[in-house]
């Protein structure tokens, strides 16, 4: 699954510590991308999909199609918001915000 980033995500990214950037990349490569692929397969088959608990993925209340992933439960928790969209017949993960619980103010 291809990914894209909003300007807000890029700004948030610039404020992350290098070790938090590294952790995020590792979680995305090892766990999130395979989970997104499984989600897309379930969507194609019109089946319900349950995200792995280790990713802490859930819909944001009143957020439309915006979801969140808690990619580290260590204090402070580190979270990212995203939505999944169709582009040219393919699914794309659009990363919206990244940081701590504050990303929910404007997800």
C-alpha positions, 0 to 999 in steps of 0.5 A: 500500500502506498502512503502519502503525508499531509503538510501537518504530518510533515510539520509534526515529523520535523518536531519528533525526536530522531529515535521516535522517527526510527520507532515509527518507521520500524512499526510501519514497516514491520506491522502497519503495512502488513495490517493495511494489506490485510485490511485491503484484502478484507475490503475487497472481499467485503469482510470485516477486519480487526486491526492487530491490538498491538497497533492500537488502531481505532476510529476517531470519534466524530472524525469521519474516516480518520483513524488513529494508531498508537505506535508506542505505549511508552510515556508519553504515548506516541500516536499518528492519525491517518485515513485510507483512500482510493486513488487510481483504483489503489488504496493509499494511507494518508498520514495526517498527524503524528506526535502525542495525544495533542494530535487529536485537537486537529486530527 
